[in-house]
Amino acid sequence: MADTQQVDDSKKAAKAERRAAKLAKEIGTFARAHGGAEGQIAYIGHEGTRIVLVGEDGGWGDLVAPSYAIAQSAVEKAGITVHENFDGDFAAKVKTGPYEWTRMAGIQLGGPSNG
């Protein structure tokens, strides 16, 4: 029975490693497209952990990992700087346009939903 547990643990570890490698590849693709990138990891509950990416050009995006450990492994593999919080100079790098403003605030204020 212990052997079965070890096999299951080994399979889970291999699957987590593959997921982290895939996320790291996606982070690298984002970083190359935006002149570099920095990130922040945020636990979002049962759904997993969000990796928020901000490019040197102000472009931004996010990915969701199934766990905090996988997210942390992915950003380490990608070699990006990771911030503890999404505030200050890091948050100021994000560039938003009309789409984001109407999407974030317009809905609450009765503006267009862009949808």
N, C-alpha and C positions, 0 to 999 in steps of 0.2 A: 504494500500500500504506500509506503514511503517513496518507492521508486516512481509510482504513478504521480505523486505530488511533485516530485522533482522534475518529471517530464512536463507536467502542466506549467510549473513555474518557469521552466526553460522556454517553453513555447510563448508564454506571456511576455517574458523578457525580450525574446527575439522579435515579437510583434511590436512591442513598444520601441525597440531600437529602429525597426523599419519605419515606423510612423514618425519618429524624431528625425530620421534621415530625410524623409520626404518633405517634412516641414522646413528643415534646414535648406533644402534645395529651393523651395518656394521663397524663403526669406532671401537667399542669395540672388535669385532672379529679380526680386523686387529691388534689392540693393543696387544691382547693376543697372537697372532701368532708371533709378532715381539718384545716381551719383553717390551712393552710399546710403546707409540706413542706421537708425537707432531704434530701440524698442522698449516696451514695458510689458510686463507679464501681470495679468489680473485674473484671479480665480473668479469664475462666474457661476459657481454652484455645480449642481449635478451635470449640467451640460458640458463642463470642462473648464478650460483655462484659455483666455483670450491673449493673443500676442498682438499688441498694437505696434505697427511699424510706421515710422516717419522718415521719409527720404530727405536727403540733403537739399533737394529742390522744393521741399514743402509738401510733396505728394504723400498721401497716407493710405493705409489700409490695415486690415487685420486678418488674422488666421485664428482658428480655434483648435486647440489640442485637447485630447480626451482627458489629460491630467496635467497637474502642475509640473510633475517630474518630467514628463515628455516635453512640455513647453520649454522648460529650463534646459534640457538636453539639446533641443533644437536650436535655441539661440546661441548656446555654447558652440555647437558644431558650425553654425553660420558665422560665428566670430563677430557679432555686432555688439555694440555697447548697449547695456540694458540699464534702464533707470528704475529706481525704486518707486517713484510716483510719476503721474502724468501731470506735471505742473511746471511753472517757471519757464526757464529758457527752452526746455524740451517742448512743452506745449506750444510755445510761441513760434516754433518752427513750422507748425501746420498751416498750410495755405488752404483756405476754403473759397469757394465761388458761389455764385447765385444758386446753383442746385442745392448745395449743402444748407445754405441759409433758409431757403424755402422749405426744404425737407425737415430741418431741425426745428425751426421756429414757425414757419408758415402754417403748418397744420394747426398748432395751438392758437395762432392769431387769426385764423380764418383765411390764410393765404392759399396759394395753389399747393396741391399735394404732390405734384410731379409724378403722379402714379397713374 
